[in-house]
Amino acid sequence: MWSTEEVDWFPVRNREWIDAYLSPFTSAELNEALVLTDDEYLVYGEAQDPVRYRITYLESALEISETGDSAIYLLNPETVTPDGEWEAWLFANWLPGAQRHRSFAELMHAEHTSFRELD
């Protein structure tokens, strides 16, 4: 995890990563990805399809960790809970998209559970 002094916007450090994810899509395809309804997008937990995310949100994501195992933690200011929590993502080259969580706390709980299952 980055310290508060090291946190930065994802496009500042990882423009090439964003470009690699966006480049295969035409403008029309990106627009189609953006039209996911909130009912389609705001699905979390095991019912979530990691491929169904709004890829353009990478442009405004806050990078809160360094890259490890080709994965990074991001906060998404485009999706905010009623109590002000930003959506939190595990974004990795080995995922077919992003594992999204309602909050940073939910992401950390999921990661902790995942690590314990490896034992």
C-alpha positions as CSV (number, residue, x, y, z in Angstrom):
1,M,0.0,0.0,0.0
2,W,1.2,3.5,-0.7
3,S,1.6,6.0,2.1
4,T,-0.6,9.1,1.8
5,E,2.3,11.0,0.4
6,E,2.7,8.4,-2.4
7,V,-0.9,7.9,-3.5
8,D,-1.5,9.3,-7.0
9,W,-4.0,9.1,-9.8
10,F,-3.7,5.8,-11.8
11,P,-3.3,7.6,-15.2
12,V,-0.2,9.5,-13.8
13,R,1.8,6.3,-13.2
14,N,0.1,3.8,-15.5
15,R,-1.0,5.6,-18.6
16,E,0.3,2.6,-20.7
17,W,-1.8,0.2,-18.7
18,I,-5.0,2.2,-19.4
19,D,-4.1,2.6,-23.0
20,A,-3.6,-1.2,-23.3
21,Y,-7.1,-1.8,-21.9
22,L,-8.8,0.9,-24.0
23,S,-7.0,0.4,-27.3
24,P,-8.9,-2.8,-28.4
25,F,-12.2,-0.9,-28.2
26,T,-13.8,1.4,-30.7
27,S,-15.5,4.5,-29.5
28,A,-18.9,2.8,-30.0
29,E,-17.8,-0.2,-27.9
30,L,-16.6,2.1,-25.1
31,N,-19.9,4.0,-25.2
32,E,-21.7,0.6,-25.0
33,A,-19.6,-0.3,-21.9
34,L,-20.7,3.1,-20.4
35,V,-24.3,2.3,-20.8
36,L,-24.3,-0.4,-18.2
37,T,-27.2,0.4,-16.0
38,D,-26.6,0.8,-12.3
39,D,-28.5,-2.5,-11.8
40,E,-26.0,-4.2,-14.1
41,Y,-23.0,-2.4,-12.7
42,L,-23.6,-2.3,-9.0
43,V,-23.4,-6.1,-8.4
44,Y,-20.8,-7.2,-5.8
45,G,-19.7,-10.5,-4.3
46,E,-19.9,-13.8,-6.1
47,A,-22.7,-12.6,-8.3
48,Q,-20.4,-10.0,-9.9
49,D,-19.0,-10.6,-13.3
50,P,-15.5,-8.9,-13.3
51,V,-15.8,-8.3,-17.1
52,R,-18.8,-6.1,-16.5
53,Y,-17.2,-2.9,-15.3
54,R,-17.0,0.6,-16.7
55,I,-13.5,0.6,-18.2
56,T,-13.3,4.3,-18.7
57,Y,-13.4,4.7,-14.9
58,L,-9.7,3.8,-15.0
59,E,-9.1,7.4,-16.2
60,S,-10.2,8.8,-12.8
61,A,-9.1,6.0,-10.5
62,L,-6.8,6.7,-7.5
63,E,-3.9,4.3,-7.2
64,I,-3.4,3.3,-3.6
65,S,-0.8,0.5,-3.9
66,E,2.2,-0.3,-6.0
67,T,1.9,-3.1,-8.5
68,G,2.5,-6.5,-7.2
69,D,1.9,-9.8,-8.9
70,S,0.6,-7.7,-11.9
71,A,-2.2,-6.4,-9.7
72,I,-3.0,-3.0,-8.1
73,Y,-5.5,-1.6,-5.7
74,L,-7.6,1.3,-7.0
75,L,-10.3,3.6,-5.5
76,N,-13.0,4.7,-7.9
77,P,-14.4,8.2,-7.2
78,E,-17.1,7.7,-9.9
79,T,-19.1,5.2,-7.7
80,V,-19.7,6.4,-4.2
81,T,-21.8,4.8,-1.5
82,P,-24.4,7.0,0.3
83,D,-22.0,7.3,3.3
84,G,-19.2,8.6,1.0
85,E,-17.1,5.5,0.5
86,W,-15.5,5.2,-2.9
87,E,-15.7,1.9,-4.8
88,A,-12.5,-0.2,-4.4
89,W,-11.0,-2.4,-7.1
90,L,-8.5,-5.1,-7.4
91,F,-7.3,-4.6,-10.9
92,A,-4.9,-7.2,-12.4
93,N,-3.5,-8.3,-15.7
94,W,-4.6,-11.9,-14.8
95,L,-8.2,-10.9,-14.2
96,P,-10.7,-10.5,-17.1
97,G,-11.6,-7.1,-15.7
98,A,-11.8,-5.8,-12.1
99,Q,-13.0,-7.3,-8.9
100,R,-15.0,-4.4,-7.4
101,H,-16.1,-3.8,-3.8
102,R,-18.4,-1.2,-2.3
103,S,-15.5,0.2,-0.2
104,F,-11.9,-0.1,0.7
105,A,-12.9,-2.0,3.9
106,E,-14.8,-4.6,1.8
107,L,-11.8,-5.0,-0.5
108,M,-9.5,-5.6,2.4
109,H,-11.9,-8.1,4.0
110,A,-12.1,-10.0,0.7
111,E,-8.4,-10.0,0.3
112,H,-7.9,-11.2,3.9
113,T,-10.4,-14.0,3.3
114,S,-8.6,-15.0,0.0
115,F,-5.2,-15.1,1.7
116,R,-6.6,-17.3,4.5
117,E,-8.0,-19.7,2.0
118,L,-4.5,-20.2,0.5
119,D,-3.3,-21.7,3.8
